[in-house]
Amino acid sequence: MPVSVKAIREQIESFRPAHVSSNNAESLINLMLPLGPDIDTGAQDTLYIGHVSELTALCPMNIICIEDAPLSDECRKQQFINLTVLPKETRLADVYSRLCCFLLENSRALSAAGQLLSSLAKAKGLESIVAVAYKVLGNPIIVSDKSWKALAIASEVKESDDVAWNEFLTNGALSLEVVSANIKEKLTDRIEQSETPFWCREANMKYPRLFCRVAVGARPVATVAVIEYNRPFIERDYLLLSMLSNAISAEMQKNKFLHYTRGLLYEEFIVDLIEGRIKNTSIIEEKVKSLNLGLKKYIYFITVDIKEFDIAYFSIPYMRDYLEKMISGSKALIYNDKITMVSSYNSEYEIFESDAVRLREFLKDYKLHAGLSRPFTKLEDLRSHYDQSLEALDLGVHIDSSATIYAYDDYAIYHIAKVCAESSDLRQFYHPKLQYLMEYDAEHKTSFTDSLYMYLKHSRNITNTAKALHLHRNSMIYHLKRIEEILNFSLGDNEMLLHIELSFRLMEYDKKFNKKAVDNQQNKE
């Protein structure tokens, strides 16, 4: 049923319009749409809502806009339009909410309310959409994923005597006991199988709910629950909840992770740990039990960079599944343009006995690289070890692009150098004796610096160092003796050698990364 421009203007009087021009206040509106580049603004029975900055030279016939920019004289002087300009401090979401309430309470143009919510889904985040819906529905709303973790909550209540509701408010997720009860009562199945909202009140619910699934394509990805707390449900709530579900679906489809996820619960769990959404130890333990992850004592995080992968070989999802089968007991997912894997073992270095060998061969065949974290035993540490795998990957590619797997343990010293380089010139940390030896080599055309570097790299083993440098063992001994004479110190001085070895690493980092920065700058020029 259409509504007049006059009636709409009465609803927004409290926003204190800065400018009103009227052609015919009795004009009837059948539809409301947001202003936008892809919106046809020529319909005479449509009210367009947006900002002054979105107006074109030819204004729509019926328009409400917020003055985020000066209104042009052309717009002010245009005839045959109904124009209402609201002050710049007005929030667009509040305008939408007010009009939604008006339309619903008067049982007019429910399709227009749906269009309002859909337009919010295009321009706003999940929290904003749910906040607007809360004002319209008048009851608390919880959006949760398939593992019953809260994605968005709109409620003025901070603590509730309703068990399940309170768990969402305090822990951000349902406990294993409540989830098990929902499964037992077949609530989870009912939500996934129902295409329309339905009323429900289970034993663990003090207040009744309206439930509606959120689907991306044919795949359920979330649940919307409205709690009958502030006011009783009425018939139109079912329709509005269906509209809200569609708006949330549109917003969630912007999430790239959803395009690759297989819908497995552990994928969402790993992402929640990476992004720090779950930190409570007891909640993590409950999740591990409910998901039956079967993790062994020592856990590793592996990150494979796939940005440069040629999909002519096979698809990224196929690679994820292939790697998951290759790395025993691993859980893999596609996240932020990388394949990330959580793998666990009974012994600390078991990964290097077989899985790392197979992974290295695979990466070499397809010119890929991977970062490997240190082992850890607690899932609450997963986020920091995910960061380790990323650091190892980034540092490893810069320092030795010919390798395929970069273990963080091998690059931790370079990570320290990276952190130092962000605030200081690394050269100030170089040991002066090493700098003196380099100057001596340059002046006398010798290579004692290389000999010292290889000696330290091979754990001060003279035989192995001589082999690496293709020298006779006696020649290597001579080199070390000359180094002691030139620098006037003993190679038995552990503190001195530690500082010199650190200096070598800092130099190596500085050389590799400064060269990369120079090369990138030259490419830009």
Residue pairs with C-beta under 8 A, 6 or more apart in sequence:
1 107
1 108
1 109
2 28
2 29
2 30
2 45
2 108
2 109
3 28
3 29
3 103
3 106
3 108
3 109
4 25
4 26
4 27
4 28
4 29
5 22
5 24
5 25
5 26
5 27
5 28
5 29
5 47
5 62
5 82
6 25
6 26
7 102
8 29
8 47
8 64
8 99
8 102
9 17
9 20
9 25
9 84
11 98
11 99
11 102
12 64
12 84
12 86
12 95
12 98
12 99
15 86
15 87
15 90
15 94
15 95
16 86
16 87
17 84
17 85
17 86
17 87
18 67
18 85
18 86
18 87
19 67
19 71
19 76
19 83
19 84
19 85
20 83
20 84
20 85
21 76
21 78
21 81
21 82
21 83
22 82
23 61
23 79
23 80
23 81
23 82
24 82
25 82
27 44
27 45
27 61
27 62
27 82
28 45
29 45
29 46
29 47
29 62
29 109
29 112
30 45
30 46
30 109
30 112
31 43
31 45
31 46
31 47
31 109
31 111
31 112
31 115
32 46
32 47
32 48
32 49
32 99
32 109
32 112
32 115
32 116
33 39
33 46
33 47
33 48
33 49
33 115
33 119
34 48
34 49
34 50
34 119
34 122
34 123
35 41
35 48
35 49
35 50
35 51
35 54
35 55
35 60
35 63
35 65
36 50
36 54
36 122
39 48
41 48
41 56
41 58
41 60
42 60
43 60
43 61
44 61
44 62
46 60
46 62
47 62
47 63
47 64
48 60
48 62
48 63
48 64
49 63
49 64
49 65
49 92
49 95
49 96
49 99
50 63
50 65
50 66
50 92
51 65
51 66
51 68
51 69
51 92
52 65
52 66
52 67
52 68
52 69
52 70
52 71
52 85
53 68
53 69
54 65
55 63
55 65
55 72
55 75
57 74
59 75
59 78
59 81
59 83
60 81
61 80
61 81
61 82
62 81
62 82
63 81
63 82
63 83
63 84
64 84
64 86
64 95
65 83
65 84
65 85
65 86
66 85
66 86
66 87
66 88
66 90
66 92
66 95
67 85
67 86
67 87
67 88
68 88
71 85
75 83
86 95
93 120
93 124
93 128
93 131
93 132
96 116
96 119
96 120
96 132
97 132
97 135
97 136
99 112
99 113
99 116
100 113
100 116
100 117
100 132
100 135
100 136
101 135
101 136
103 109
103 110
103 112
103 113
104 110
104 113
104 136
104 236
104 240
107 236
110 236
110 239
110 240
113 136
113 240
113 243
114 239
114 240
114 243
114 246
117 129
117 132
117 133
117 240
117 243
117 244
117 246
117 247
118 243
118 246
118 247
118 250
120 128
120 129
120 132
120 247
121 129
121 246
121 247
121 248
121 249
121 250
121 251
122 250
124 132
124 251
125 251
126 143
126 151
126 152
126 248
126 251
126 252
127 152
129 152
129 244
129 247
129 248
129 251
130 141
130 143
130 152
130 153
130 154
130 244
130 248
131 154
133 141
133 154
133 240
133 244
133 247
134 140
134 141
134 154
134 155
136 240
137 226
137 237
137 240
137 241
137 244
138 230
138 231
139 226
139 227
139 228
139 229
139 230
139 231
139 233
139 237
140 153
140 154
140 155
140 156
140 157
140 165
140 226
140 227
140 229
140 230
141 152
141 153
141 154
141 155
141 224
141 225
141 226
141 227
141 244
142 150
142 152
142 153
142 155
142 165
142 168
142 224
142 225
142 227
143 150
143 151
143 152
143 153
143 214
143 222
143 223
143 224
143 225
143 248
144 150
144 151
144 168
144 173
144 174
144 222
144 223
144 225
145 151
145 221
145 222
145 223
145 268
146 220
146 221
146 222
146 223
146 263
146 265
146 268
147 173
147 265
147 268
147 269
147 287
147 291
148 173
148 174
148 178
148 179
148 182
149 172
149 173
149 174
149 268
149 272
149 277
149 278
150 168
150 172
150 173
151 222
153 168
153 169
155 169
155 227
157 165
157 169
157 229
158 169
159 166
159 169
159 170
160 166
160 169
160 206
161 206
162 205
162 206
162 207
162 227
163 178
163 204
163 205
163 206
164 174
164 178
164 204
164 205
165 205
165 206
165 207
165 227
167 173
167 174
167 175
167 178
168 174
171 280
171 283
172 277
172 278
172 283
173 278
173 283
174 182
175 286
176 286
176 289
176 290
178 204
179 290
181 202
181 203
181 204
182 188
182 202
185 202
185 203
187 200
187 202
187 211
190 198
190 200
190 211
191 211
191 212
191 213
191 220
191 223
192 213
192 220
194 211
194 212
194 213
195 213
196 212
196 238
196 242
197 210
197 211
197 212
197 237
197 238
197 241
197 242
197 245
198 210
198 211
198 212
199 208
199 209
199 210
199 233
200 208
200 209
200 210
200 211
201 207
201 208
201 209
207 227
207 228
207 229
208 227
208 228
208 233
209 225
209 226
209 227
209 228
210 225
210 226
210 228
210 233
210 237
210 238
210 241
211 223
211 224
211 225
212 223
212 224
212 241
212 242
212 244
212 245
213 220
213 222
213 223
213 224
213 245
214 220
214 221
214 222
214 223
214 224
214 245
214 248
214 249
214 252
215 221
215 249
216 249
216 252
216 253
216 258
219 263
221 249
221 252
221 258
221 263
222 248
222 252
224 241
224 244
224 245
224 248
226 233
226 237
226 241
252 258
257 271
257 333
257 334
257 335
260 316
260 317
260 320
260 333
260 334
261 267
261 268
261 333
261 334
262 317
265 291
266 291
266 293
266 331
267 331
267 333
269 278
269 287
269 291
270 331
270 333
270 335
270 340
270 342
270 382
271 333
271 335
272 278
273 284
273 379
273 380
273 382
273 383
274 335
274 340
274 382
274 383
274 386
275 383
276 383
278 284
278 287
279 380
281 380
284 379
284 380
288 295
288 379
293 331
294 329
295 342
295 344
295 379
296 329
296 344
296 345
296 346
297 344
297 345
297 346
297 377
298 344
298 345
298 346
298 347
298 348
298 350
298 375
298 376
298 377
299 342
299 343
299 344
299 375
299 376
299 377
299 379
299 382
299 385
300 342
300 343
300 344
300 345
300 351
300 372
300 373
300 374
300 375
300 376
300 385
301 340
301 341
301 342
301 372
301 373
301 382
301 385
301 386
301 388
301 389
302 327
302 330
302 340
302 341
302 342
302 343
302 359
302 370
302 371
302 372
302 373
302 389
303 338
303 339
303 340
303 341
303 370
303 371
303 386
303 389
303 390
303 393
304 323
304 338
304 339
304 340
304 341
304 363
304 368
304 369
304 370
305 337
305 338
305 368
305 369
305 370
305 371
305 393
305 397
306 316
306 319
306 334
306 337
306 338
306 339
306 368
307 337
307 338
308 367
308 368
309 316
309 319
309 366
309 368
310 366
313 366
314 322
316 334
316 339
317 334
319 339
320 332
320 333
320 334
320 339
321 332
323 330
323 332
323 339
323 341
323 359
323 362
324 330
324 331
324 332
324 341
326 355
326 358
326 359
326 362
327 341
327 343
327 355
327 358
327 359
328 343
328 354
328 355
329 343
329 344
329 345
330 341
330 342
330 343
331 341
331 342
331 343
332 339
332 340
332 341
333 339
333 340
334 340
340 386
340 389
342 382
343 351
343 355
345 351
345 375
348 375
351 372
356 372
356 405
359 370
359 404
359 405
360 404
360 405
362 368
363 369
363 370
363 404
363 405
364 404
368 404
369 393
369 396
369 397
369 401
369 403
369 404
369 405
369 406
370 389
370 393
370 404
370 405
370 406
371 388
371 389
371 390
371 391
371 392
371 393
371 394
371 396
371 405
371 406
371 408
372 389
372 392
372 405
372 406
372 407
372 408
373 385
373 386
373 388
373 389
373 392
373 408
374 385
374 388
374 408
374 409
376 382
376 385
388 408
389 408
391 408
391 411
391 415
391 418
392 406
392 407
392 408
392 410
392 411
393 406
395 406
395 411
395 414
395 415
395 418
396 403
396 406
396 410
396 411
397 406
398 512
398 513
398 516
399 411
399 414
399 508
399 509
399 512
400 406
408 415
413 502
413 505
414 505
414 508
414 509
417 426
417 505
417 506
417 509
417 510
418 509
418 513
420 426
420 429
420 506
421 509
421 510
421 513
426 506
426 507
426 509
426 510
427 510
429 502
429 503
429 506
430 503
430 506
430 507
431 496
431 499
431 500
431 502
431 503
433 487
433 489
433 496
433 500
434 449
434 452
434 500
434 503
434 504
436 486
436 487
437 448
437 449
437 452
437 483
437 486
437 487
438 449
440 446
440 448
440 486
441 447
441 448
441 449
448 479
448 482
448 483
448 486
450 469
451 465
451 469
451 476
451 479
451 480
451 483
452 480
452 483
452 500
453 504
454 465
454 468
454 469
455 462
455 465
455 476
455 480
455 491
456 497
456 500
456 501
456 504
457 465
457 468
458 464
458 465
458 468
460 491
460 497
462 473
462 476
462 477
462 480
463 473
465 476
466 472
466 473
466 475
466 476
469 476
471 479
480 491
483 491
484 490
484 491
489 496
491 497
